[in-house]
Amino acid sequence: MAVMARPPRRSFDRRPMARGGGSGRGGRRRRGGGGEYALNSPSTSAISLELLGHRLHISQDPNSKHLGTTVWDASMVFVKFLEKNSRKGRFCPSKLKGKRVIELGSGCGLAGLGMALLGCDVVTTDQVEVLPLLLRNVERNKSWISQSNSDSCSFGAVTVAELDWGNKEHIRAVDPPFDYIIGTDVVYSEHLLQPLMETIIALSGPKTKIMLGYEIRSTTVHEQMMQMWKSNFNVKTISKSKMDAKYQHPSIHLYMMDPKATLIPEVSDNGNNEEEEEVVSNQGDDEDPGAESGGPCTGSDSAEAKTGNLDDDWEIRRCGAMAARLLKDVKLA
């Protein structure tokens, strides 16, 4: 079952751009920080992202037959959200240290690496065709982080495993349940919704939190997805005000969910909802859920990465995403 293939993302309505050079197609190069990594065209083999005091280098292959080998923007929105909210609350490294996380449809592995930087022990998963690239990204970034001058002792374990959604043998092999189940941009067609939901349920325990990043491309798929999720999970939308100020887009949404008590009877309210209100909103994507609660993160020196060129990088990348779609002549339904 080819459940991990994903279509290109939507982009800002701007003039398409492509990298110059070997592709033979005209375009502009990014000047200054970000350089060759800024655009995401069929000739872009890697992207670079400053995250939690480390620079991650993620290899990709936009020309492959499997769309899981491309870094999609929802994963960037997801990890920059983690970074922004890592000072206190549920995403503070001192509270995430040792938490078990599984990433579904990891692709190039960016989201899983982001959770590992916060101290989680992460299992990144995808179909077998994607695993070589995923493993390379995981091993290289683990090596770079361990060799960096900054303190890398808080970096969690990261492993790679094959997981086809709905495959009971694959699910047993990763040893559920997990504290967190994450995924970014993993659904684009109705036929993927049921296998995804069944897999999430099989990987969940009474206190599992599910975090998904999603870019809307089809309103039909989105409506069916939300209906299915709300039938089985308590769904909350992460407020745009809690996302990174630049790394967000109207079409990209982040959701936090947990299984309903009727789905996993052992689920109980432990009264610890205060932290959740820091980042989620029941009312809508753009509504600020109110002032943050809870004390500052202790036992960690994590902070938002400060770079001077990220704003421009992100805007250029969104244009580059459009170029990648046009150059590959991929049409969305």
N, C-alpha and C positions, 0 to 999 in steps of 0.2 A: 504494500500500500504506500503510494508516494504521498505521504502526509506532510512532508516538511518543505516542499517547494513553495516559494512565495513570489508574488509578482512585484514589479517595481513600485516604488512609492510615488505619491503625487508630489508635486513641487509647487513653489510659488509661481504665479503667472508672470514669469519674466522671460527675457530672451534666453534661449538655450545657450549653454556654453560647454565647450569640451576642451580637454587638455590638448595643447599643441604637441609637436614632436612625432613620435613613432606612429601615432594613429593615422597620420596623414589628413586629419580633419582640423580645420582652423579653430582657434579658440584663444582664450586668454589664460595666462598663468597667474596664479596667486603670487603676489609679491610679499615679502616679509615672512613672519611666522606662519607655519603651516605648510608653506611651499607646495611641493608636489602632492601632498596628502589632501589638500583642501577640496579638490574636485573629485566627483565620483562618476567617472566615465568608464566605458569599456576598456580603456587602457590603464586605469588606475589599479595598481596591484597592492596598495596598502593605504591605510589611514592612520593618523597619529592623533592621540587625544590625551590632554593633560587631565589627570583624575586623582584626587586625594593625595596630591604631592608626588605622584609618579606619572611618567609619560608612557602610556601604553602604545604599542605598535601592533596593529592588527592587519595581517595579510588577508587579502581577498582575491577572488577570481570572478569578476563580473561576466567573463566570457564563457564560463562553464555552462553545462547543460542543467545544472542544479542551482536554483536561485538561493539556496541556503549558503552559498559561498560568497555572498555579498553582505557588507555591513549596512543594515537598514537604519534609518534615522530614529525609529522608535527606541532602539537599543541605546542610542546616544542620549535621548531625552530621559530614559530610565536611569542610566548611571549618573547623569548630572543631577537628577532629582535626589538620588541617594547621597551624593556629595553635599548638596545644599542642606540636607536634613540630618547630616551625620554629627552635628555638634551636640544634640541632645535628643531625648525621646527614643522611640523604638529602633531607630537606625544608628544610634550611638554605638561605636565599636565595642565598648565595654559590655553592652547588652547583647550584641550579636556574636560575640566571641564563642566559637564552638557550635553555633547553630547549624543544623544540617539543612542544606539547600539543594534542590534539584532544578536545573534549567531545562525546559522542554524546547526543542527546536533551536538549539544553541547557535547553529550556524558557525560564525567566526568566533564566538565565545565572549564577546564584549560584556554582556550583562552578567554572566557568571563570574568573570574576573572582577567586575565591580563589587559584587557581593563578597568575594574572597578578600579584597582590599579592606573590607570592614571586619574581617576576622572570621567569616563563615567558612565552613567546610562544604565545598560545592561539588556536585556531580553534574558535569555538563553533558548533554545528550543530543543525539541527532541520528539520522539515518547513516548507514555504513558508508555511503558515497561521500559524505561530508566529513567523516571522522579524521582523515589525514590532515586536512587543513585546520580543523579544530584543535587537534592534538599539537600541531606545530605552533599555533598561536598560544596555547596554554603553556607549553614547555618553554618557549622563548621568553614570554613575559614573566613567568615564574623565575627564570634564570636572571633576567635583567633586574627584577625587583630585589632578589636576594643579593645581587652584586652591587646594588646602588648604595650610595653613602647614607641615605636616609634609613631610619629604623624600619626594618621589614619584619620584625618579630610578630607583628599583629596580623600578618598575611596568613589567611587560612589555607587549608589543603584544597587542591583542585584536581579532580580526576575526570576522565573522559569515558563515556560508555555509549553503546548502541542502544537506542530505544525507538522502536516503531510504535506509534500510538495504538493501543489496543492489544499489543503483543504481551500476553500474560507472562511468558518466560522472561522477556526483557524487564518487565516490571518487577518480578520477584528478584531478579539479579541485582537490582539497585538497592534492595533492602528498605522498602518503605516502612513506616511513614516518615515524612520530612517535616521540619519546622516551617520551611518556606518552599513554595513551588513558584517559580518565576518563568516568564516567557515574554518575548517581544516580537511582534509582527509575525505571528505564526499561523494566522488564519486568513484566507482570502476567498474561500469557497464553502458553500453550504455543506458539502460532503465531509469536510474536515471537522465540523462542529461536534458531532456525536463522538467520534474517536477521541477528540481532545478532552471532552467532558468526562468520558469514562476513564481515561487515563489519569486525569486530575483526581477523580474520586478514589481510584485505586491507590494513588500515592499519598492520599491524605490521612491524617489522624484527627482526633478530636480538637486539637489546638492548632492545626495547620493554617497558615496564612498563605493566600494565593495572590501574587502580584503579576499583573499582565499589562504590557504596553501594546497599543493597537493603533494603527493608522487607518482611518476609514477610507475605503476605496469604493465599496458598494453599500448603499443604504440598505439593500435587501439583506445582505449577509450580516450587516451590523445589527439590524432589528431582530433577526432570527437568533443571533448570538446573544444579545442582551436578554431576550425572552428565555432562552435556554439557561443562561447563567442565573437569572433571577428566580427560576423555578427550583434551582438546586443549591444556590449559594446566597449568602447575605452580601450584596454588592454595594460598594461605595466607590465613588469617583474621587480621585485625587484632585484637589483644587489646583487650578493653574497658578494661583498665587504662591503655592508651595513648590512649584517647579522652578528650575533655573530660569532666570529672567530672559536669557537669550535662547537656551536650548529647549524650546517649546514651539508648537505650531497648532493652529486651530483644528487641524485634522488628526492630530496625535493625542491620544488619551491614555491615561494610566488608571488602572483599577486595582482595588484591594478587596479581596473576597475571603470568606471563610464558609465551610460547609454548614448548611442548616442542620438543626438538631434532628430533624426527621431523616436526614441523609446519613448522619453518623450520630447515633443516639447519645454517645458519651459526651458530645459537645456540651459544655456548660459555660455560663458567663462567670468569669472569675473576678468581675468588677474592675478589670484593668482596662477601661476604655478611654482613660484620660489621654494617654499617649496617642491613640489613634486619631483623636480629634485634632491633633496638631497638623495632620497632613491630608485629611479626607473631608469630603463634604457630601451630605445626603441630598443636597438641593440641586447642585449643578456644577459644571466644570469650572465656571468662572467665579463662583461665589466663595468668598473667603470665609472659612468655617470659624473664624474668630482668633483671638490671641492664643499664642502657643502656651502650653502648660508644661510643667515639669522643670526640673533643675537642669543646669548645664551638664554636659557629658563629662564624666570624670574618668581618669585613668587612660586618657587618649589625647594625643596631640593632633588628631585629624582636623582638617579645615578645608574649606573650599579652595580649589586651586585658583591662583591668580595669574592670568595671562593677559597680555595686552591686545591679542589679535583674535580671540575666540569669537567675538561678535561677527567679524567679517568672515571668518572661516565658516561659521554656521550658515550664514546667508549665501555664501558662494557654494557651499555644499548642496544646499537645497536647489540651486540653479543647476549644479552639476548632476543632481539626481534626475532632473528633467532631461538633460543632455544624454544621460545614460539610457533612459527609456526610449528616446527618439532614435538614437543611433542604433540600438538593438532592434528597432522596429517592433516592439512589443505592444500589443493592443489589449486594453482592459475591457472586460465585458461591462 
